[in-house]
Amino acid sequence: MLTEQHIQIIKSTIPLLENAGPALTKYFYQRLFSHEPELQDIFNMSNQANGKQQVALFEAIAAYAKNIENVSVLKSAVERIAQKHTSLNIQPEHYQVVGHHLIETLRELTGDAFSLEVEEAWVAAYQFLAQIFIDRETELYQQRAASTGGWRDARAFKVIDKIVESELVKSFIFAPVDQQGVISYSPGQYLGIEVTPIDGEYKEIRQYSLSAQPNGETYRISVKRETNGIPGKVSNYLHDVINIGDEVNLYAPAGDFFFVNRKKPVVLISAGVGITPMQAMLETLAEQNYQEDVHYLHACESSEQHSFAPRTTEIIKKNDWQQHIWYQNKAQAQPHISQGVMDFTKLTLPIHDGDFYLCGPIGFMQFAKNKLLTSGVTETRIHYEVFGPHQSL
């Protein structure tokens, strides 16, 4: 049980955490994987290699310590993490293992400062937070399993089509091996896909945004090939190895970033492969015959890297919506296509009542969000998705 005394002790250890910084969580993961190597079947080892996961975990621990007396402040973060955990098939027993190594990490790195009282407080605090996650994740698992076409744990799917969308992006369409229906989802959510790459020692689970509107029968994801040295083993494995007829395991759709119909104008803003959840939203809006204005803004390197371009233009024209595209390289001579970086200044956007959805590289979304805030868009109407460990914009 978490007591007031525990809370005060936790808050007193905040300077210890801040002094340790992400080195604390780096040590934690090293310890965890050395003792529990099988957990590498769950964790994204690419994010371990580039350090993003260590930073994300440290920020989460620090935020919890600072807000432990008012965890409701962290509600959105808890929901985001719980959704991600369900796409990784995290189970209650995992929390016990992780908790043990977190406490041992604190003991080993803080020395004498980690007294019996401090240990007792951190054990209580961890168990309190773990139970919040366990309860929410159990609820999500049960809801999905009970829904039409739903399931729990992994489910076998077959690749029934593989489509080239652009120079770097291919779409994969999956149908369930059992030939039963599939659960619906909110446009913007993602799938967890489990594969074992040929040169990999462990299973890999990755999340990819669903890039089509729900149809109750199949799922579509659209995957970018990694070419710039960033670890992208699973993405490239899908491109190079997975073909029509192959089977993979999928976890039910999840995610806290999705379109919500508030009967207001909608602005979809993306860059690069961030276009994938926007495509699902755009197709859904068209299917629903959405009556408010829709603005579709996208930036990418070139026309060759512009995914879904013909389909997007078809939808935009049919519904008399607005489309604005920016290519970093030479632009085609069309009224809605410009060369250079995305520029809001010449656009008439629903600044005062529209909902704005962002997806793309972190730097791009920070730029877009700042421009929108400066223009007068309230922060509550700006919604965004970060691929990989979450970062605040």
N, C-alpha and C positions, 0 to 999 in steps of 0.2 A: 504493500500500500504506500502510495506517495503522500508524504506528510509535508506540512509547512516547513519543518526543520530540513527535510530533504531538499525542498525547493531553494531555501536560502543557501544551503551548502553547494548545490549545483551552480547557483549564480556566482558564488564566491570563487568557483573554479574557472570562470570565463577567461580571466587573464592567462591561466595555464594553457587553455586551448588556443588562445590567440597567439601566444608565444610559440607554441608548437607548429601552428599553421598546417598546411596540407602535408607536411612531413609526417604528421601523426597518422593521417589516413593512408599515406603510402606505406608506412610501416605496418599498419593494420592489415592491408591487403596482402602484403608479403607474408605476414604471419598466417593469415587465414589460408592462403593457397598452399603454403608449405605443410600445414597440418591437415588441410581438407582439399586435396588436389581435385577431387571429383566436382567441386563447386565451379571449376573452370568450364564445366558443361553448361553453366547457367550465366555466368558473368561474361560481358562483352570484353574480350581480352584486347581488342584493338583500342578501346577506350582506356584500358589499363596502360597500354603502351604509350599512348599520347598524353596521359596524365589527367584527362578530363574527368574521369570517374573519381579520382582522389580529391580533386578540387570540389566537385559537386557534393561528395559525401561530407567533406569538412564543412562546407557552407551550411549543409543541412544540420549537422551536429551543433554548430555554433548558433544557428537560428533557434534550434530547439532549446538550448541552454538559456538563451536570452529571453525566450517567450514561454518558459516552462510553466509559469503561473497563469498563462492565458493561451493555451494551445489552440483555441479557436482561431487565433490570428493566423495559424499555419494551415487552416482548413484546405485552402486551394492547393498548397504544396502536398499535403497528405493525400488528397484525392489524385493528384497527378502521379505520385509515386505508387499509390495502390493500384491504379490502372496499369502502370508499367509492370508492376510485379505480377499481375494476373497474366500478362502476355508472356511472362517468363516462367509461369507455373510455380511461383513461389508458394511454399507450404508452411504451416505453423512451425514445424520442426526446424526449419531453416533459421527462424528467429533465435532459437535457443543456441544454435551453433555460432551464429554471428555475434550474439550478445556476449558469449563466453570470450571470444577473441577480442572484442572491443574492450571489455573490462581488463583483460590481460594486457592489452596494448597500453591502456592508461596506466596500469600498474608499472609496466616496464619502462615507460617513457617519462613518468613524472616522479619516480623515486619516492622519497620520504613524504612528499606532498600528498601522496595517495594513501591517506590514513584509513583506518577501518571505517570511520564515519563517512569519509568521502566515498569509499567503495560502496558502502551500504546505500548512500544516496543515489549514486549512479546506477546501481543495480535496480533500485526501485524505479528510477526515472526511465531506464531502458525498458523494463517490463511494462510500465504504464503505456509508453508509446508503442511498443510492440503489439500490445493488445488492441490498441486503436487500429493499427494496420491489419491485424489478423481478423478483427471483426468486419472491417470494411471489405477486405478481400474475400472473405467467406460469403458475404452478402453478394458481391459481384459474381463470384463463381456460381452461386445458387440461382441468381437471376438469369444468367446466360444459359445454364443447363436447363432451366424450366421454360425458356422461350422457344417458340416455334423454330425448328431448325438449329437449336442450340446444342451445345455440348460442353463437357468439362475435360480438362487435361488435353493431351494431343489428339488430333484427328487426322487420318490419312486423306490426302488430296492428290489428284493427278493433274499434271499440266496438260491442258487441252489446247492451248494456243500460246505462241511466243511471237510477239509483234515488235518490229523496229519502229520506235516512235521518233527518234532523232539520232544524231551522230553518236551520242553516248547513252541513250536511254532505250531500254527494251521493256515491254509489258509482258507479264505472265498472267495467264488466266487459269484459275484452279477450279476444278469440280470435285466434289467429295467422292471418294472411292466407293462408299456405301450407297451412292446414287440417291441419297435423301436430300431434303432441303437444307438450306443454310440460314443461320440467324441473320437478321438485318443489322444495320449499323447506322450511325449518324455520319453524314459526309464530313470528312476531316479526320476520322479515326484511322487506326492502323491495325495491321495483322502481325502476329508473331509467327515467324517461320523458322523451323528447326532443320538444319542440315549438318552433315559431317563432311567437310571438304576433304578432297583426296589427300592433301598434304597436312591435314589437321589431326592433332592428337585427341582433341575433344569435340563434342557436339558444339554447334554454334546456334544461338537463337538471336535473331535480329528482328527489328520492327520496321515495316515499310507501310507508308500511307496507302490506303485504298484509293485508287484513282478513277473509280467509276461509281455511278449511283447504284444503290442496292437493287438486286433483282430476285433475291430469294433462292438462287440456283448456283451462282458462281461468284468468285471474287477476282478482282484484278489489282495487281500491284505494278508499279513502274519503277524500274531500278536503274540507277546511273552507274556506269562503269567508272571505277576510280583509276585515274591515269597520272596523278600528280605526286605519287609517292606516299600519300596518306594510306595507312592500312585499310584495305577494303576487301579483304579476302573473301567474304561471303558474297558481296555484290559481284565481284568478278567471277566467282565460282558459279553463280546463277547465270551470268552471261555466257560463260565458256563451256559449262558442263551440263547444266540442267536443260533438258529439251522436252519437246512434246512427248507425252507418254510416261515421263518420269514421275515418281511419287515423292512427296515431302510431307512432313507433319506440320500442321498449322494449329495455332491457338486462337481462340475466339477473338473477334474484333474488340479493341479497347481504346482508351484515350480520352482525355478531358478537353481536347481541342476539337470543336465541331461546330457546324452551322446551327444557329438557333433562330427560328423564324419569329422575329419581333415585329414583322409587318412594317419594316423600315427599309430605306435604301441600303444596298449592300455594296461594299467595295472589296474586291479580292485582289490582294497585292502579293506578288511572288517574284522570286529570282531563282534561276537555275532549276534544280530538281525540286525546289519548293513548290513547283507548279502542280505536283501530284495531288495533294489534298484539295487544291483549288479546282482541279478538274472535276473531282467528285462533287464538290459544291455546285459548280456551274451546271453540270449535267442534271443534278437534282433540282436546282432552281428552274431549269427549263422544263423538266418533267412535271413540276408542280405548277407550271404556268404562273410563275411569281409575278405579282402585279406591281411591285415597286421597282425603281430604277436599279440597275446592276451595272457596276463599272468593273472591268477586268483589266488589271495592270500587270504586265510581266516584263522582266528584264533577263537577258541572257547574253552569251558571248556572240552568237551569230544566228542567222536563219537556219544553219545546219544543226544547231543545238537547240532549236525551238521545238519542244515536244508538243504534240496534239494540235499544231497550228491549223490544219484544215478543219478539224472538228470544232475547234474553238470559234473560228470565224463563221462557220455554218450556224452555230448556236446563237452567236452575237447578232448576226444579221436577221435571223428568223424572229428574234424577240425584240429587235430594235433597241438593243443595249449598247453600251459604250466599251470600246476596246482600245487600249494604248500599249504599244510594244516598244521596247528599247533594246537595240543590239549594240554591244560594245564595239564590234567591228562594223564594217561597211553595211549600211542599212539599205533595204530595198526601197524603191520609189513608190511608197504607198502612203496615203494620208494618215493612217493610224500607226505607222512605224517610224521611229526616230533613231538616230545614232547617238550613242553616249550613255550617260547614267540617267536613271529614272528622275523625272522632273515633274513635280506636282504643280508648279507655279502657273502653268498654262492650261491647267485642267479645271473644270467646274465640278467639284466633288461635293457630296452631301456632308459638309463639315459639321453642321449643327445637329443632325439627326441620324446620320448613317452609322452602320456597323462596319468596322474595318477588320479584315482578316489578313494576317501576315504570315508568310512562310518563306524561308530561304536562309542563306548564310547569316551568322550572327551579326557581322558588320553591316550587312544590308538592312536587316530588321531594326538595328539600332538607329541607323540613318533614317529609315522610313518612319519609325515611331517618333523620333525627335521632330521630324518635319511636320507630322500630323499634330502633335501636341502644340507646336509653335503656331500652327494654323488655327487652332481652337478646338480640335477634337478632344473630348474628354477621355481620360485614360480607361474608364470602364467600358468604352466602346471600341477599344483596340484589343484584339484577341490574336494570340500568336502561338506558333508551334516551333519548338527547337528539336532538330534531329539529334539524337544522342543524349547525354546527360544534360539536365535542364540548366539553363543560365538565365538570369534576369536581364532584361534589356535596359 
